[in-house]
Every structure is written in C-alpha cells, then in structure tokens.
Amino acid sequence: MKLSIIIPVLNEGDDLLPTLKSLSYLKKCDHEIIIVDGGSQDNTLAIAKPYADIILTSEKGRARQMNYGASKANGDILWFLHADSLIPDNADQLIVNALQQTHSVWGRFNIRLSGSKWVFRIIEQFINKRSRLTGIATGDQGIFVLRREFEKLNGYAELPLMEDINLTKRLKKISLPICLQQTIITSSRRWESNGVIKTVMLMWYLRFAYFIGTPADKLIRLYKN
C-alpha cells in the first residue's frame, strides 16, 4: 500500500528540514511526500524542493491545505504530519501492517515532546493516555487514514482550529483508532516560549470550550494570543 505524506506549511524554514530528512527514505519505498504551502515568505519552499514529490500552494489554513494535498494524492493511505515532526524508524511498515492486520481505518502514533525537561515527559504521557482512552487524536500525533474513508467523510472540516479533533471524532464512528506505541517527536517550542503551565491550561480550556460548542473561529483568537 502506498502512503501519501501530506505536510501543511507556512513559514516553516526553521523546522522543516529535519522533518524532510527523516522522511527521505520513504521516497525510495515508492511513497510520496506532498508539501502544501499557505503563502510562506521565508525559505520554506526552497528547503522543500529537493525532498518533496509534489509542492502545492493554497489559501492559508491548515485544514484547507491538508484537504488540497489529499485531493492531489496518489496513495492508498493519507498520513498527515506537522512540519516539525520527526518520525520513528520503519514508520511506513508500522502504518501499513497495522491497517492490514486490523479492522480499523485510521490511527495515530504516540507523541514525544522535543524538550528535555521532566515536565514534558508527564505532559506527553498524559496526552497519549488521554488519546487512547477517548479515541481522539491531535495533528501532532501523525494521523493516518485510508484514503477512501477520508474521502467518504469529505476530509477535514475547514475550521481555523480543532480540525483534527473534528475529523477524528467522525472517524471514531467508523472504527476505533490504531494507537501505535512508537513515538513521533514534535517540537516543544510553544510550551517553552509561552510557559508550560500557561500552555497546559490554555489547551485544556480550548478543548473543553470546543466540547461544549464554542465555535472554532472564536477559539482561534485565544490560541494565537
């Protein structure tokens, strides 16, 4: 089964290269890497060019960019990654084997934050356990899904925030997720720059507010502040 790895980017010149290098072996296995740019003003596209099979441009918005990438994909499996993600070894085999050996149509990886502080180990354990218990995943966990099922759901809802939670809630109605124990390393820069406690409280508040029906366009203002 062929994977299409879809990465939405916007001014990711500082973080994209390690991600693309970690993905480079997948091209030799006949998988494809799709970069969808939302209007970068830095060197993002120059960095992506040697590594990507397809480079697209679209209107800004992570959900919109990922949907556009999916519409141009050739793979049987869509794998959505953030631009600052480092994947585990043999990630393609892990995904393909898991989907072939179960009745699930989607899944995600465990997450590990890049920072070395002990508090990050607690945060990532909480995120992984919460995801396993709820069957809901976030984008930095590397959501993968059979293309046919993604298309049946009309892809991501084009929300400014919580698009990953919205999608996985809908996927959960089709099947429970595959929760791979191998980790994707994602940047802890937001936690470090904004403060751990402040970021944790903000994330909890945003998820709760979305759960009780607060529109995503209102929540995005808090997220960006």
C-alpha positions in Angstrom: 0.0 0.0 0.0 1.3 3.4 -0.9 1.5 6.3 1.5 0.9 10.0 0.7 2.6 12.1 3.4 0.9 15.5 3.5 2.5 18.4 5.3 0.9 21.8 5.5 3.5 24.6 5.9 3.6 28.3 6.4 7.0 29.9 7.1 8.5 26.7 8.5 12.0 27.4 7.3 13.5 26.9 10.8 11.9 23.5 11.4 11.1 21.8 8.1 14.5 20.4 7.1 14.9 17.8 9.9 11.4 16.6 9.2 12.0 16.1 5.5 15.3 14.4 6.1 13.6 11.9 8.5 11.1 11.2 5.7 13.5 10.9 2.8 13.8 7.1 3.0 10.1 6.8 2.2 10.6 8.1 -1.3 12.8 5.1 -2.0 9.9 2.8 -0.9 7.5 4.4 -3.5 5.7 6.6 -1.1 5.2 10.3 -1.9 5.8 13.5 0.1 3.4 16.3 -0.5 4.1 19.8 0.7 1.2 22.3 0.8 2.2 25.9 1.3 -0.1 28.5 2.6 1.9 31.5 1.4 5.3 31.3 3.0 7.5 34.4 2.9 10.7 32.7 4.1 12.8 29.9 2.5 10.3 27.1 3.2 9.7 26.2 -0.5 13.4 26.2 -1.3 14.0 23.8 1.6 11.2 21.5 0.5 12.0 21.4 -3.2 14.8 18.7 -3.1 12.7 16.4 -0.8 9.1 16.7 -1.9 7.4 14.8 -4.7 4.7 17.4 -5.0 4.7 21.0 -3.9 1.3 22.8 -3.9 0.1 26.3 -2.9 -3.3 27.0 -1.5 -5.1 29.6 0.6 -3.8 29.7 4.2 -5.4 27.4 6.7 -4.2 24.0 7.9 -7.4 22.1 7.2 -7.7 23.7 3.7 -4.1 22.9 2.9 -4.4 19.3 4.0 -7.6 18.8 2.0 -5.9 20.2 -1.0 -3.0 17.9 -0.6 -5.3 14.9 -0.2 -7.1 15.8 -3.4 -3.8 15.5 -5.3 -2.5 12.4 -3.5 -1.9 9.1 -5.3 -1.6 6.9 -2.2 -3.9 4.4 -0.6 -3.2 5.9 2.8 -3.0 9.5 3.8 -0.6 10.4 6.5 -0.9 14.0 7.9 2.2 15.4 9.6 3.2 18.7 11.1 6.2 20.5 9.7 8.2 20.0 13.0 7.7 16.2 13.3 10.4 13.5 13.4 9.1 10.1 12.6 10.1 6.7 14.0 12.1 4.1 12.1 10.1 2.0 9.6 7.0 4.2 10.1 5.6 3.2 6.8 5.7 -0.5 7.7 4.1 0.2 11.1 1.2 2.0 9.4 0.6 -0.5 6.6 0.9 -3.5 8.8 -1.4 -2.1 11.4 -4.1 -1.2 8.8 -3.8 -4.6 7.1 -4.0 -6.6 10.4 -6.9 -4.8 12.0 -10.4 -3.7 11.1 -9.5 0.0 11.8 -9.4 2.5 9.0 -7.2 5.1 10.8 -4.8 5.6 13.6 -2.1 7.7 15.1 1.3 7.5 16.9 2.3 8.3 20.4 3.8 11.7 20.8 7.1 12.8 22.4 8.0 16.4 23.0 11.4 17.5 22.0 12.3 19.3 25.2 14.4 17.6 27.8 12.6 19.0 30.9 11.0 16.3 33.1 7.6 18.0 33.0 7.4 17.3 29.2 7.6 13.5 30.0 4.5 13.9 32.2 2.7 16.0 29.6 3.3 13.6 26.7 2.2 10.6 28.8 -1.0 12.4 29.7 -1.6 13.2 26.0 -1.0 9.7 24.9 -3.2 8.1 27.6 -6.0 10.6 27.0 -5.9 9.8 23.3 -6.1 6.1 23.9 -9.0 6.4 26.4 -11.0 8.8 24.3 -10.2 7.6 20.8 -9.5 11.1 19.7 -6.2 12.3 18.3 -4.4 15.6 17.6 -2.5 16.6 14.5 0.9 16.3 16.1 0.3 12.6 16.7 0.6 12.0 12.9 -3.0 10.9 12.0 -3.1 8.4 9.2 -6.3 7.2 7.4 -7.3 5.1 4.5 -7.9 7.4 1.6 -11.3 6.0 0.7 -12.6 6.6 4.2 -11.2 10.1 4.3 -13.0 10.9 1.0 -16.2 9.4 2.3 -16.1 11.9 5.2 -15.3 14.8 2.8 -12.0 15.3 4.6 -11.2 17.9 7.2 -13.9 20.4 8.1 -12.3 23.7 7.2 -12.1 25.1 10.7 -9.4 27.5 11.9 -8.8 25.3 14.9 -9.7 21.8 16.2 -9.9 20.4 12.7 -8.0 17.3 13.8 -10.4 16.7 16.8 -13.4 17.2 14.5 -12.0 14.7 12.0 -11.1 12.0 14.5 -14.5 12.3 16.2 -16.0 11.4 12.8 -13.5 8.7 12.1 -14.2 7.2 15.5 -17.8 6.5 14.4 -16.4 4.2 11.7 -13.7 2.5 13.8 -11.6 2.9 16.9 -8.1 4.2 16.1 -4.9 2.2 15.9 -2.8 3.6 18.7 0.8 2.9 17.8 3.2 3.0 20.7 6.1 4.2 18.6 6.6 8.0 19.0 6.6 11.0 16.8 8.9 13.7 18.2 7.3 17.1 17.9 8.7 20.5 18.9 8.1 21.8 22.4 8.7 25.4 21.3 5.2 26.6 22.1 5.4 25.2 25.6 8.9 26.6 26.2 8.1 30.1 24.8 4.7 30.6 26.4 5.3 28.7 29.6 4.3 25.1 30.5 1.5 25.9 32.9 0.0 28.6 30.8 0.1 26.3 27.7 -1.4 23.3 29.5 -4.3 25.4 30.9 -4.9 27.0 27.6 -5.1 23.6 25.8 -7.5 22.2 28.4 -9.7 25.3 28.2 -9.8 25.2 24.3 -10.7 21.5 24.3 -13.4 22.0 26.9 -14.8 25.1 25.2 -14.9 23.2 21.9 -16.6 20.2 23.5 -19.4 22.4 24.9 -20.0 24.0 21.5 -17.9 27.2 21.3 -17.2 27.9 17.6 -13.6 27.3 16.5 -13.4 30.8 15.0 -13.7 32.2 18.5 -11.2 29.8 20.0 -8.5 30.7 17.4 -8.2 34.2 18.9 -7.2 32.7 22.2 -4.9 30.2 20.7 -2.9 32.9 18.8 -2.6 35.2 21.8 
